[in-house]
Amino acid sequence: MKPLDKDLDIKIRSLLRSCGQQAKQMATEGLQVFQKGPGDFVTNVDQMLDRQLTAEFSALFPQDGVITEENAASRQRFQERYSRLWCIDPLDGTDDFIHRQKDYAVMVGLLENEYPIAGWIYAPESDMSYFGGKDLGLWQAIGDMAPEPISIGEPKSSGAQTVVIGVKDRHHFGDAIADKVPEIKFGFSQGSFGLKVMNVILGHAGMYLYLNGRVKIWDTVGPLALAKTAGLVCCDLDGNPISYAPDAMDLESLAHQQSIVIGWASYIESLLPRMRAAIAQILQSEQSRL
């Protein structure tokens, strides 16, 4: 079975859209917020959608493993001998969702033999779906309209070069990066990892940096599948490909042990060496103060 078999793809997109619209409605109806850890929050909506998506994907793909953000027990599937794993984030960008901002998404990614091969990202506030994968192309659909191919385009090189970086990473490294790479500008600080990646795929930015070590498997599989399909480079600060091998992941949390860099090859080649030097300078300075 192909991961984007037409009927299954329609079911997946319909399911994600239904979950996303439920989230949008529930945001105004008794939203409950709980703290999982320092700066890490979950809502009753995350938990409800997690249960719903787990049940649906387990029924659709009984031979595959299903890993979800809010079901800690499901993380064990990563160490079991599944050739295919469905990695689900019921609400990517929970902080944005809590604060009634628009940049959150429902995301699913398919990992096959440690390689991200397909992904779906649904943004409830814009009613927009992005999906596709290896040998399948890239598609977008508004609401229940027919999908259209995504127009992939590298940003024009004239003027400042836009780089996406999260708020935490910009606070930590932004000044040093800007000093070493004065031709860049920072942009698109949405909550959702997946929507940040889409800004690079769509040509609104040339590169996305994620450096703070908190990104998990359910955050990355879907977006990286789409990025790879678009021809983007997906690597760490040293230029090594992003790996989903067990020795590249924290097996308890399923956090990546690599930094994450996603971008157009020309941006990576031009900017990454200087960015790496700026980041190393900050880290060395911090280490010397210990």
C-alpha positions in Angstrom: 0.0 0.0 0.0 1.3 3.4 -0.9 1.3 6.0 1.9 -0.8 8.4 -0.2 -3.2 5.9 -1.7 -6.0 8.2 -2.8 -8.8 6.9 -0.6 -6.5 6.8 2.5 -5.2 10.3 1.8 -8.7 11.6 1.6 -9.5 9.9 4.9 -6.4 11.4 6.6 -7.0 14.9 5.3 -10.7 14.7 6.4 -9.7 13.4 9.8 -7.1 16.2 10.4 -9.5 18.8 9.2 -12.2 17.6 11.5 -9.8 17.6 14.4 -8.5 21.0 13.6 -12.0 22.5 13.4 -12.9 20.9 16.7 -9.8 22.5 18.2 -10.8 25.9 16.8 -14.3 25.6 18.2 -13.2 24.3 21.6 -10.7 27.2 22.1 -13.6 29.3 23.1 -15.5 26.7 25.0 -14.0 25.8 28.4 -10.4 25.5 27.4 -8.3 23.9 30.2 -4.5 24.4 30.3 -2.0 22.2 32.3 1.7 22.5 32.7 3.8 19.5 31.7 7.1 21.0 32.5 9.0 24.3 32.5 7.6 26.4 29.7 5.7 23.3 28.3 1.9 23.3 28.3 -0.9 21.0 27.2 -4.6 21.6 26.9 -7.7 19.4 27.2 -8.0 19.8 23.5 -4.5 18.4 22.8 -5.4 15.4 25.0 -8.8 14.8 23.3 -7.4 15.0 19.8 -4.5 12.8 20.7 -6.9 10.0 21.8 -9.1 10.5 18.7 -6.1 10.4 16.3 -4.6 7.4 18.0 -7.8 5.4 17.7 -8.3 6.4 14.0 -4.8 5.7 12.8 -4.5 2.5 14.7 -7.7 1.3 13.0 -6.6 2.6 9.5 -3.1 1.1 9.8 -3.2 -1.9 12.2 0.2 -3.3 11.1 2.0 0.0 11.8 3.2 1.7 14.9 1.5 4.9 16.1 3.4 7.5 18.2 1.6 10.6 19.6 2.8 13.5 21.6 0.4 13.2 24.6 0.5 9.4 25.0 3.9 8.8 26.7 3.4 5.0 26.5 3.3 5.2 22.7 7.0 6.3 22.6 8.0 2.7 23.2 6.8 2.0 19.6 10.0 3.7 18.4 12.2 0.9 19.8 9.9 -1.9 18.6 10.4 -3.4 15.2 7.9 -1.5 13.1 9.0 -0.6 9.6 6.5 2.2 9.5 5.6 4.6 12.2 2.9 7.3 12.2 4.1 10.2 14.2 1.2 12.5 15.3 1.2 16.0 16.9 -2.5 16.8 17.7 -1.7 20.5 18.2 1.7 21.8 16.9 2.0 25.2 18.4 0.1 24.8 21.6 1.2 28.1 23.0 -0.2 29.9 20.0 -3.5 28.0 20.4 -3.7 28.9 24.1 -3.2 32.6 23.3 -5.8 32.5 20.5 -3.2 33.2 17.8 -3.5 31.6 14.4 -0.2 29.7 14.0 -1.0 26.2 15.2 -1.6 23.0 13.2 -2.6 19.4 13.4 0.3 17.3 12.0 0.9 13.7 10.9 4.1 12.2 9.5 5.0 8.8 8.2 8.4 7.4 9.0 9.4 4.3 7.0 12.7 2.5 7.9 13.9 5.7 9.7 13.1 7.9 6.7 10.4 10.6 6.6 8.4 9.7 3.5 5.0 11.5 3.8 3.5 14.4 5.8 0.2 16.2 6.4 -0.1 19.6 8.0 -3.5 21.2 8.6 -3.8 24.8 9.8 -7.3 25.3 11.2 -7.3 29.1 11.2 -6.7 29.3 7.5 -8.5 26.0 6.7 -5.4 25.1 4.7 -4.0 21.6 4.3 -0.4 20.9 3.0 0.5 17.3 2.2 2.7 15.1 0.1 5.8 13.0 0.2 8.5 11.0 -1.6 7.6 10.3 -5.2 4.2 11.9 -4.6 4.7 15.6 -5.0 3.5 18.4 -2.8 -0.1 19.6 -2.6 -2.3 22.1 -0.8 -6.0 22.4 -0.4 -8.3 25.0 1.1 -11.2 23.6 3.0 -12.7 20.7 1.1 -11.7 22.0 -2.3 -9.8 19.9 -4.7 -6.0 19.8 -4.0 -3.6 21.8 -6.1 0.1 21.4 -6.6 2.2 23.6 -4.3 4.3 26.1 -6.2 7.8 25.6 -4.9 10.2 28.5 -5.2 13.5 29.6 -3.8 13.4 33.1 -2.4 14.9 35.8 -4.7 18.4 36.7 -3.7 18.0 40.5 -3.9 17.9 42.4 -0.7 17.9 40.9 2.8 17.8 37.1 3.1 15.0 35.9 5.4 15.8 33.2 8.0 13.2 31.7 10.3 14.2 31.3 13.9 12.0 30.7 17.0 11.6 33.2 19.8 13.8 31.3 22.3 16.6 30.8 19.8 16.5 34.3 18.5 16.8 35.6 22.1 19.7 33.3 22.7 21.7 33.5 19.5 20.0 36.2 17.3 22.4 39.1 18.0 25.5 37.0 17.5 24.1 35.6 14.2 23.1 39.0 13.0 26.6 40.3 13.7 28.3 37.5 11.8 25.7 37.4 9.0 24.6 41.0 8.5 22.7 40.4 5.3 20.0 38.3 6.9 16.7 39.3 8.6 14.7 37.2 10.9 11.1 36.5 10.2 8.0 34.2 10.6 8.2 33.3 14.4 5.0 31.3 14.4 4.4 28.7 17.1 4.0 25.7 14.8 7.2 24.0 13.7 5.4 22.7 10.6 4.2 26.1 9.5 7.7 27.5 9.9 8.9 24.8 7.5 6.1 25.6 5.1 7.3 29.2 4.9 10.7 27.9 3.6 9.0 25.5 1.2 6.8 28.3 -0.2 9.8 30.5 -0.7 8.9 33.1 1.9 12.2 32.4 3.7 15.5 30.7 2.8 16.2 28.8 5.9 14.8 27.7 9.3 17.0 27.1 12.3 15.9 25.2 15.4 18.6 25.1 18.1 17.1 24.7 21.6 16.9 20.9 21.7 13.3 20.5 22.5 11.9 19.4 19.1 10.5 15.8 19.1 9.8 13.2 16.5 6.2 14.1 16.1 7.2 17.7 15.3 9.6 16.8 12.5 8.6 13.8 10.5 5.7 15.3 8.6 7.4 18.7 7.9 10.8 17.1 6.9 9.0 14.7 4.5 7.5 17.8 2.8 10.8 19.7 2.9 12.7 16.8 1.4 10.1 16.4 -1.3 10.6 20.1 -2.1 14.3 19.5 -2.5 15.4 21.4 0.6 18.5 20.5 2.6 17.6 19.0 6.1 20.8 18.9 8.2 22.3 19.9 11.5 24.7 22.8 12.2 27.6 20.7 11.1 25.9 19.8 7.8 25.1 16.2 8.8 21.7 14.9 7.5 18.9 14.8 10.1 18.8 11.2 11.4 16.0 9.1 12.9 18.3 6.3 14.0 18.0 5.4 17.7 21.4 6.8 18.5 20.3 10.2 17.1 17.3 10.4 19.4 16.7 10.7 23.1 14.9 7.4 23.6 12.9 8.5 26.6 11.5 11.8 25.2 12.1 11.1 21.4 13.7 14.5 21.2 16.3 15.0 18.4 19.9 15.2 19.7 20.8 17.1 16.6 20.2 20.8 15.9 17.8 21.3 13.0 18.5 23.3 9.9 16.1 23.3 6.9 16.7 25.4 3.9 17.5 26.0 0.3 21.0 24.7 -0.7 22.2 28.1 -1.8 21.3 29.6 1.7 22.9 26.6 3.5 26.1 27.0 1.6 26.3 30.7 1.9 25.1 31.3 5.5 25.5 28.2 7.6 29.3 28.3 8.2 29.1 31.8 9.6 26.0 31.0 11.6 27.7 28.0 13.1 30.7 30.2 14.1 28.4 32.7 15.8 26.5 30.0 17.7 29.8 28.3 18.8 31.1 31.6 20.1 28.0 32.1 22.3 28.2 28.5 23.6 31.9 28.8 24.3 31.4 32.0 26.2 28.7 30.4 28.3 30.9 27.4 29.0 33.7 29.6 30.2 31.5 31.2 32.8 30.6 27.9 34.4 
